[in-house]
Amino acid sequence: MIIAITGTPGVGKTTVSKLLAERLNYRYVNLRDYALEKGLGEMKGDELELDVDELVENFAKDFKGEDVVVDSHLAHHVPADIVVVLRAHPKLVAERLKARDYSKEKVGENVEAELIDVILVEAIEENENVIEVDTTGKTPGEVVEEILGLIERGVRRRIGIVDWSEVYDEVVPYLRL
């Protein structure tokens, strides 16, 4: 089984993905590291620019039939049995990205993406089995337990549980207005 863990930068994908892979005894794959190892894409400053179709084609070939937890804000593009979209309060995303020394522009871009559900919408457009999980106020272990519980109960689609529209005023200072 391939489980894709996706979401806006700063929602907790890597921590949750590694813990989930460990719990399931699955292989953990960071999509960015995989792309670099395969020589896919090109580094532009700190960012890796990729041809998503090429990435998907290679991933599908290399991991077919394996038990994998794949981690990336692009993970919803690769063929997966289940796509888990992690969400977090946009203010929390902003603070985490600022702590990582993201530029004000990148913080704003990602806060806006979380606020308006960009990755969730992309995941829904490309996948049938999408599970949305709010990580706000939860430990990584609690998030993993929630994901495992949903999968064990056979849940294949759970979307629309997060609505950040009421926190817009709180995150205006982080947006690129």
C-alpha positions as CSV (number, residue, x, y, z in Angstrom):
1,M,0.0,0.0,0.0
2,I,1.2,3.5,-0.8
3,I,0.1,6.2,1.6
4,A,0.8,9.8,0.5
5,I,1.1,12.4,3.2
6,T,0.7,15.9,1.8
7,G,-0.1,19.4,2.9
8,T,1.2,22.9,3.1
9,P,4.8,23.3,4.3
10,G,4.8,23.6,8.1
11,V,1.8,21.3,8.8
12,G,3.9,18.4,10.2
13,K,4.2,16.1,7.2
14,T,7.7,14.8,7.7
15,T,7.4,14.1,11.4
16,V,4.0,12.4,11.0
17,S,5.2,10.5,7.9
18,K,8.3,9.1,9.6
19,L,6.3,8.0,12.6
20,L,3.5,6.5,10.5
21,A,6.1,4.5,8.4
22,E,7.7,3.3,11.6
23,R,4.4,2.2,13.1
24,L,3.3,0.3,9.9
25,N,6.8,-1.0,9.2
26,Y,6.6,0.7,5.8
27,R,9.4,2.3,3.8
28,Y,9.6,6.1,4.3
29,V,10.2,8.2,1.2
30,N,10.8,11.9,1.1
31,L,9.8,12.9,-2.4
32,R,12.3,15.7,-2.6
33,D,15.2,13.5,-1.6
34,Y,13.9,10.8,-4.0
35,A,13.8,13.3,-6.9
36,L,17.4,14.5,-6.1
37,E,18.7,10.9,-6.0
38,K,17.1,10.2,-9.3
39,G,18.5,13.3,-10.9
40,L,15.0,14.7,-11.5
41,G,14.5,18.4,-11.6
42,E,16.9,21.3,-11.2
43,M,17.9,23.3,-8.1
44,K,17.0,27.0,-8.3
45,G,18.5,28.5,-5.2
46,D,17.0,26.5,-2.3
47,E,14.1,25.2,-4.3
48,L,13.9,22.1,-6.5
49,E,12.0,22.7,-9.7
50,L,10.4,19.5,-11.0
51,D,8.5,18.2,-13.9
52,V,5.7,16.6,-11.9
53,D,4.7,14.2,-14.7
54,E,8.3,12.9,-14.8
55,L,8.3,12.6,-11.1
56,V,5.0,10.7,-11.0
57,E,6.2,8.3,-13.8
58,N,9.4,7.5,-12.1
59,F,7.8,7.0,-8.7
60,A,5.1,4.8,-10.1
61,K,7.7,2.5,-11.7
62,D,10.1,2.5,-8.7
63,F,7.5,1.8,-5.9
64,K,4.8,-0.3,-7.5
65,G,3.7,-3.0,-5.1
66,E,5.7,-1.7,-2.2
67,D,4.5,-0.5,1.2
68,V,5.5,3.1,1.3
69,V,4.7,6.3,3.2
70,V,5.6,9.1,0.8
71,D,6.1,12.7,2.3
72,S,5.9,15.9,0.3
73,H,3.7,18.9,-0.5
74,L,3.6,17.2,-3.9
75,A,2.8,13.7,-2.6
76,H,-0.8,13.9,-3.7
77,H,0.4,13.8,-7.4
78,V,2.0,10.3,-7.1
79,P,-0.1,7.2,-7.4
80,A,-1.2,6.3,-3.9
81,D,-3.9,4.1,-2.3
82,I,-4.7,6.8,0.2
83,V,-3.8,10.5,0.3
84,V,-3.7,12.1,3.7
85,V,-3.9,15.9,3.6
86,L,-2.5,17.3,6.8
87,R,-3.8,20.7,7.8
88,A,-2.8,23.2,10.5
89,H,-4.0,26.6,11.7
90,P,-2.5,29.2,9.2
91,K,-0.9,31.2,12.1
92,L,0.9,28.0,13.3
93,V,2.1,27.4,9.7
94,A,3.4,31.0,9.6
95,E,5.2,30.7,12.9
96,R,6.8,27.4,11.9
97,L,8.0,28.7,8.5
98,K,9.3,31.9,10.1
99,A,11.4,29.7,12.5
100,R,12.8,27.9,9.4
101,D,13.9,31.3,8.0
102,Y,11.4,31.3,5.1
103,S,11.2,34.7,3.4
104,K,8.3,36.9,4.2
105,E,7.0,36.2,0.7
106,K,7.2,32.4,1.1
107,V,5.6,32.6,4.5
108,G,2.7,34.6,3.0
109,E,2.4,32.3,0.0
110,N,2.1,29.2,2.2
111,V,-0.2,30.8,4.8
112,E,-2.5,31.8,1.9
113,A,-2.3,28.3,0.4
114,E,-3.3,26.8,3.8
115,L,-6.1,29.3,4.3
116,I,-7.8,28.6,1.0
117,D,-7.3,24.8,0.9
118,V,-5.0,24.7,-2.2
119,I,-3.4,21.3,-1.5
120,L,-6.7,19.8,-0.4
121,V,-8.4,20.9,-3.6
122,E,-5.5,19.5,-5.7
123,A,-5.6,16.2,-3.9
124,I,-9.4,15.9,-4.4
125,E,-9.1,16.7,-8.1
126,E,-6.5,14.0,-8.6
127,N,-7.4,11.2,-6.1
128,E,-10.5,9.3,-5.0
129,N,-9.3,8.3,-1.5
130,V,-8.5,11.5,0.4
131,I,-8.5,11.9,4.1
132,E,-8.1,15.3,5.7
133,V,-6.6,15.6,9.2
134,D,-6.3,18.7,11.3
135,T,-3.0,18.6,13.2
136,T,-3.6,21.8,15.2
137,G,-3.1,21.2,18.9
138,K,-2.2,17.5,18.4
139,T,1.1,15.7,19.0
140,P,2.5,13.8,16.0
141,G,1.7,10.6,17.8
142,E,-2.0,11.7,18.1
143,V,-2.1,12.5,14.4
144,V,-0.7,9.1,13.5
145,E,-3.2,7.4,15.8
146,E,-6.0,9.3,14.1
147,I,-4.7,8.3,10.6
148,L,-4.4,4.7,11.6
149,G,-7.8,4.7,13.1
150,L,-9.4,6.1,10.0
151,I,-7.6,3.6,7.8
152,E,-8.4,0.7,10.0
153,R,-12.1,1.7,9.9
154,G,-12.0,1.6,6.1
155,V,-12.4,5.4,5.7
156,R,-11.4,6.3,2.2
157,R,-12.8,9.8,1.9
158,R,-13.0,12.4,4.7
159,I,-12.8,16.0,3.5
160,G,-14.3,19.3,4.5
161,I,-13.5,19.0,8.2
162,V,-11.3,22.2,8.2
163,D,-12.5,25.7,7.6
164,W,-10.0,28.5,8.2
165,S,-12.3,31.3,7.0
166,E,-13.0,32.4,10.5
167,V,-9.3,33.0,11.3
168,Y,-8.7,35.3,8.3
169,D,-8.3,38.4,10.5
170,E,-5.7,36.6,12.7
171,V,-3.5,35.7,9.7
172,V,-3.7,39.0,7.7
173,P,-0.3,40.2,9.0
174,Y,1.3,37.1,7.4
175,L,-0.4,37.5,4.0
176,R,1.1,39.2,0.9
177,L,-1.5,41.9,0.6
